[in-house]
Amino acid sequence: MLRALKFLIPLAVFAGIGWFLFQGLSRDPKEVPSPLIDKAAPAFSLPLLNNPQTEWTPQAMRGQVWLLNVWGSWCAGCQVEHPLLLMIAQQKQVPIVGLAWKDMPANAQAFLQKLGDPYATVVMDFAGKVAIDYGVYGAPETFLIDKQGVIRLKHIGPLTPEALQTRIMPRVKQLQAL
């Protein structure tokens, strides 16, 4: 009996570990749970890209559904998603605020001049402290924020047509109707 227990305990531990690992394989890596979902977006005050003497706060967007897009001129994924941001801006579906993360103003301005500017506003997060408050893992990341300033969705990585059609834009329309 004791011999069987010596065999069964490690087997049970191994099976438990295997079950947890198997569960992890079924998760989408773009779906990193955020403790900020359904909570007030962190407040901040940052300088505008095109007017660094002027500070901007999310309070300016109160009453609107909007996207906060974390990006950088150094970010390859940001270049990939940029045409989709331009499309959203051209269609005037939802305002987009750009958070230039750990970027030099001249580089961010050159990026937008070259590829187009989809943003209603661009703020500079030189030190990256605001991105930390939002739980940013890396650029690009996009947050959907409702009329009351509550984060309703977080998308990690470059936006895709599928993510826009199936998750983001339906939620935008739902929140705009409220």
HELIX and SHEET records of a PDB file:
HELIX    1   1 LEU A    2  LEU A   25  1                                  24    
HELIX    2   2 PRO A   58  MET A   61  5                                   4    
HELIX    3   3 ALA A   76  GLN A   91  1                                  16    
HELIX    4   4 PRO A  105  LEU A  115  1                                  11    
HELIX    5   5 LYS A  129  ASP A  133  1                                   5    
HELIX    6   6 PRO A  161  ALA A  163  1                                   3    
HELIX    7   7 LEU A  164  ILE A  168  3                                   5    
HELIX    8   8 MET A  169  ALA A  177  1                                   9    
SHEET    1   A 2 LEU A  46  PRO A  47  0                                        
SHEET    2   A 2 GLU A  55  TRP A  56 -1                                        
SHEET    1   B 5 THR A 121  ASP A 125  0                                        
SHEET    2   B 5 ILE A  96  TRP A 101  1                                        
SHEET    3   B 5 TRP A  66  TRP A  71  1                                        
SHEET    4   B 5 GLU A 141  ILE A 145 -1                                        
SHEET    5   B 5 ILE A 151  ILE A 156 -1                                        
END                                                                             
